[in-house]
Amino acid sequence: MRGRCCLFLLGLTLFLLPCRPALAKIPLPPLDAKGPVVNDLPPPFNVQPIVVNKEVTLSWSWQPSDTMPDFMDFGYQVRRNDGKFALISDLTFSDFNVAVGTYSYQVRVIGGNLEKGKRVNHVSDWSEPVGAAVKTSCPQAPAIALTVEPTQDAYSSVTSLRMHLRGWAQAPQGCTLQQVTYKIETGMGTSRSGPLKTDSKGRFNEFVNALNPEDEVPQGLATFTVSATAADEVGPTSSDAYTINIELRNQFAPHQD
């Protein structure tokens, strides 16, 4: 840095050598910094990406020059090829929760100083882009098992016809169980679906209505096809489908067993 020096004692000899302040202790430049831009700083080099699951960590090196101005703020800009941007003070940067895909990153230096009372922004060229591929650590779709029992075979209203759904869904190691749903299809071309709430072990045990309130009430023998679906990062898996035939009749009307 211009105009700065440090004293070093080596043996009995005192040396006067130029020194630089700790740039990490200088505030970061404002994101909307105004003023002219001068490209006169050396660029970062040896940019190295490390990918662990959904986290990309970058590290790099930078060698200040001896002719740099006295910065009032200083930092490193990191940009990703999809437009994400970061401004940091360290020589490392971590990008969290990165979606699966291939990305490239670049880094440059930026610092501001005052010249004749006006701000000047000093920058470097962007570093050479480095690639980082985020791959799913989940090996396959989840497993799911389902059993279905109707609550009754005679009813007096649509809402009284319900299905008892029991079973479990399990995601492989490294995967996250994202959702579990059911689907009930009728022989009349209508269907009903919704979420199934699971416990910490992926088990579910719920009663659901077999028909929507606005559905036409079937008469006689009705067929219902019931299945459940679980999904993780790889995709969905459906259970075996249950086909249930129910004789729908008015439980108060006389009939023969």
N, C-alpha and C positions, 0 to 999 in steps of 0.2 A: 504494500500500500504506500502511496505517496506520503512523505512527511512523517512516517512513523518509524521508530527504531526501538530496539531492545538492547539491554545490557546483559552480557554473558561473561561469567568469571570462569576462566580456565586456568587452573593452577593459580599463579599470582598475576596473570595478565588479564586485563579487562578489555573486552571486545565490544565495539559498538556496531551492531548489525541491524539491517532492516527486519521488521517482523510484521505479521498480519494479525488483526484482531480475530477472535473466535466468531466466524460468520454465523454459526448456529445460534449465537446469542443475540443476533440482530433480528428485529421484527421482520415478518414476512411482508412483501410488497402488497399493496391493496389490489384487489381483483380488477378494479376499474381505474388503474393508475393512468393518469393523463400525462401528456408531454411527449416530446420526440423520442424515438427509439433508435439506439445506436448499437449495431452488431459489432462489438469489439471484445467479447469475452471468449475464452477457450471453451469448447463444448465438452460435455461429459463423455466419458469413454468407458469401455469394458462393462456395458450394461448387461446384466445377467438376470434372466427370469427363472423363478422356481415355482412350479405349480403343485399344490397339495390340495386334492379334492376340488373345492370351488374357490380356492384362494390363490391369487397370483401375487408373488412377492418379487419386487425388482430391487436390485442393488447396482450401484455404479461407482465410478471413481471420477474425481475432478481435481485438476491441478490449477490453482489460481496463478495468474501472472503477476509479475513484480510491478506492473505499471497500471494496476487497476485503481479506480477512484475510491474514495472513502465512502462506503455505502451507508445510507441511513436505513435501508431495508434490503433484504436479500433472500432468495429462495430458489427452489427448483420446480419447474413446471413439468408435469407428466401428462401426456395425452395418449388416449387410446384411439384406435382407428375408427371406432363407432361414435366418436365425439365426446366421450367422457374426459373430464379434465380435472387435474388436482394441482394444488400448490402447497409444497411442503418445505421444511427446513433441513431435513435429514438426507442422508445418502441412501436411504431405503424407502420403499413405498409398498404397501400391501393393499391389494384390490380384493375386497371381500364379496362373497355371494355372487360370483361371476357365473353367468349362465353358460351352459355347455356350448362350445364353439371354439373357433380359432381367432385370436386377436393379435394385434401388433401394438407395441408401445414405443414411445420416443420421449426423451428427456432433454431439457435445455435449462440454462442458467438465466436468471433475471435478477437485476439489482438496480436500485434507484439512488441517485444522489442529487444534490443541488449545485447547479452551475449558474452563477450570477443571479441567485435567488429563484431560479426556476428548476423544476424537476426534469431530470433526464433519465430515461430508462435504458439501461445497458443490458443486452442479451447476448446469448451465444447462438450458434447454429443448433438445430435439433440433432440429437444423436442419431446414428443409424438405427432404423427400426429393428426390434427384436420380436420374435413370435412366441406366443404362448397358447397351447392347446388345452382347453379344459374339457375333460372327458368325464362321463358319468362313472362313478365308482359302484353303481348299482348293477349287479350282473344280470338280473332277470326280473320279470314281473312277479307279483305276489301270488301265493296260493290261497284258495278260498274254498270253504265247504259250507253247505247249506242244507238244512232240513226244514220242511214246511208242513204245517198242519192247519186245516180249516177249523175255526172255532165251533161251527155248527153247520148243519145241512138244511135248515129251515129258517126263514127269517120273515119279519114283517116290515122291514125298512132296509134301504141300501146300506146304511151305516152299521147295521147289525152283522153284516157278513164281513168277517175279519180273518186274517191269516196270521198264524204264529210263526215267525221267522227266527230260527236259531242257527248258530254256526260260528265260524271264526275266519279271520283273514290274517295272514302272516307274511310280512315282507322279508326277503333274504337279508343277510348281514350286509351292511353298507347301503341299504335302501331305507326309504321313509314311506310308511303307509300313508298315502295322501287322502284317499276317500274310499268309502264303502257305500254302495247304493243297492237298492232293490228295484226290480221291475216286474209288474204283474200285467200280463196280456190276457185279454178276454177273447172268446171265440167270436165276438161281435165287432172286432176290429178296433177296439179301444184299449188303452194301456194306462197304467198308473205307476209312477216311480217316485223315489225319494231317498233321503240319506238313511243309513243305518249307523247308530251310535255304537262305537266299540269301546271296550275297557282297555286297560294298560296291556293286556295280553292279546288284544285283537278280537275278543269274543263279543258277539252281539246276541241279544235276546229281546225281540220286540214284537208287538202286535200292530198290524197295519190294516187299514181298510182295503178291501179287495176292489172296490169300485169308487169312482169319483161321485160326488153328490149329484152332478148333472148327468151322469150316465143313465142310459135307458135300463129299466129294471128287466132283466131277462126272466123268461118263464120256462119251466121245465128243466131239462138237463143242461147245465152250463159248464163250460170248460175254461179253466184258468191255467196259464203257464207262468211259473214263477222262477226267477233267477236272481242272483246277486253278483255284483261286480266290484272288484277291488283294484286300485291302481297305485303304482309307485312311479319313480323317475323313468323307468323303462316303458311303462304303459299299463293298460288294464288287462285283467284276467276275469273271465266269467265262470261262475259255478255251473255244475250240471243243472239243467232245467227240470223243474218238477211240473208235471201235468196232473192237474186235479180236476176230477169230474164231480160236480155237486148238483144234486137234485134240488132245485130251488122251488119251494112251495110255501104257502101260507101255513105257518105252524098252528094257526087256530082253526084251519079248515079240517073237516073230518077226512081221514085217509086210512088206508090199510097198511099194516106193517108187512 
